[in-house]
Amino acid sequence: MRGFEPFAWIFQAVTGIVMVFLITAHFLATHANHELLSYETAVSRLGSFEYKVFYFFLLLFVTFHAFNGLRAIILDTEGGMRRRKAVNALILVIALVAFFYGAFLLSKF
């Protein structure tokens, strides 16, 4: 998986930068005033196609960034490096389950 490492590092940086903007937009859309936090407003917002697309990409970037960071931390240990393939496979499976579960929940609104 040597070919993946440069991509993972670059995409880690890119997702971090993109998440600054996405999380700022999320904060402004949901926390600018207290009325935006009501259940009815949140359900209405999540029911719109535009917000579903927005949150889909936020979920995608956060999932990759978080699990790739966790993978990098584990691989920085001696035990992680000895079990590199197992670590990569396990992190990939957990990340995919988390992403698809989040996307499934998002689709229910």
Backbone torsions as a table, in degrees:
resi	resn	phi	psi	omega
1	MET	NA	23.6	179.8
2	ARG	-62.1	-33.8	179.7
3	GLY	-66.7	-20.8	-178.9
4	PHE	-80.4	-30.2	-172.6
5	GLU	-59.5	-47.9	177.7
6	PRO	-61.9	-40.4	177.4
7	PHE	-61.4	-45.3	-178.7
8	ALA	-61.3	-41.9	-179.7
9	TRP	-66.2	-46.2	-178.9
10	ILE	-66.0	-44.9	-178.9
11	PHE	-68.5	-27.7	175.0
12	GLN	-62.4	-45.0	178.7
13	ALA	-67.6	-44.0	-179.3
14	VAL	-63.0	-46.1	-179.7
15	THR	-64.5	-34.7	176.9
16	GLY	-62.7	-43.7	179.4
17	ILE	-67.6	-45.3	-179.8
18	VAL	-63.4	-38.0	-179.2
19	MET	-64.5	-30.6	176.2
20	VAL	-57.2	-45.4	-179.1
21	PHE	-73.0	-42.4	-179.2
22	LEU	-66.1	-41.9	-179.3
23	ILE	-70.5	-34.6	174.9
24	THR	-63.4	-44.9	177.6
25	ALA	-62.3	-41.9	177.5
26	HIS	-60.8	-45.4	-179.5
27	PHE	-61.3	-45.5	-179.6
28	LEU	-66.3	-35.7	-178.9
29	ALA	-76.0	-23.9	-173.9
30	THR	-116.4	-20.3	-174.0
31	HIS	-123.5	10.8	-178.2
32	ALA	-65.5	-34.5	172.1
33	ASN	-148.8	165.2	-172.2
34	HIS	-68.5	-25.4	179.2
35	GLU	-65.3	-28.0	-179.6
36	LEU	-70.0	-14.8	-178.7
37	LEU	-91.2	-3.0	-179.1
38	SER	-66.1	153.2	-178.7
39	TYR	-59.0	-45.3	-177.7
40	GLU	-62.4	-42.6	179.7
41	THR	-66.6	-42.2	179.6
42	ALA	-63.6	-43.8	179.7
43	VAL	-66.0	-40.4	177.8
44	SER	-63.0	-44.0	179.8
45	ARG	-63.3	-45.7	-178.7
46	LEU	-70.8	-15.7	177.0
47	GLY	-79.3	-15.2	-178.1
48	SER	-82.5	143.9	-178.4
49	PHE	-60.0	-41.8	-177.7
50	GLU	-61.2	-43.2	178.9
51	TYR	-70.4	-34.9	176.3
52	LYS	-61.7	-42.7	177.4
53	VAL	-63.7	-45.3	178.9
54	PHE	-57.2	-50.1	-177.7
55	TYR	-71.4	-28.0	174.2
56	PHE	-61.3	-47.0	179.7
57	PHE	-69.7	-36.9	175.5
58	LEU	-61.6	-44.6	177.3
59	LEU	-60.6	-43.7	179.5
60	LEU	-60.5	-49.7	-177.9
61	PHE	-68.0	-41.8	179.8
62	VAL	-65.4	-41.9	-179.7
63	THR	-62.2	-48.8	179.6
64	PHE	-61.9	-47.8	-175.7
65	HIS	-60.8	-45.9	-177.2
66	ALA	-67.6	-49.0	-175.5
67	PHE	-75.2	-31.2	174.3
68	ASN	-68.7	-37.4	175.1
69	GLY	-63.5	-43.3	176.9
70	LEU	-62.1	-43.0	178.3
71	ARG	-60.2	-43.6	179.8
72	ALA	-63.9	-40.5	178.7
73	ILE	-63.3	-46.1	179.9
74	ILE	-63.8	-41.4	-179.3
75	LEU	-70.3	-16.5	175.7
76	ASP	-75.0	-10.7	177.8
77	THR	-91.8	158.4	179.5
78	GLU	-63.7	-42.7	179.4
79	GLY	-66.2	-36.4	178.5
80	GLY	-65.5	-40.9	-179.9
81	MET	-67.7	-34.7	179.2
82	ARG	-68.3	-27.3	-179.1
83	ARG	-115.1	39.6	-173.5
84	ARG	-53.8	-48.7	-178.5
85	LYS	-64.3	-40.9	179.5
86	ALA	-66.6	-41.4	178.5
87	VAL	-62.1	-48.6	-179.9
88	ASN	-59.5	-44.0	-179.0
89	ALA	-66.3	-44.9	-179.1
90	LEU	-63.8	-45.7	179.5
91	ILE	-62.9	-41.8	179.0
92	LEU	-60.5	-46.5	-178.9
93	VAL	-63.4	-46.3	-179.6
94	ILE	-64.0	-41.9	179.2
95	ALA	-63.4	-42.7	179.3
96	LEU	-65.1	-42.3	177.8
97	VAL	-61.5	-45.8	-179.7
98	ALA	-62.7	-44.7	-179.2
99	PHE	-63.8	-49.5	-177.0
100	PHE	-68.7	-31.8	174.8
101	TYR	-66.3	-44.4	177.0
102	GLY	-62.4	-42.3	178.2
103	ALA	-65.3	-38.1	176.9
104	PHE	-61.7	-47.0	179.0
105	LEU	-63.5	-39.5	178.1
106	LEU	-62.7	-37.5	-178.6
107	SER	-69.8	-16.4	-178.1
108	LYS	-78.8	-10.1	179.3
109	PHE	-87.0	NA	NA
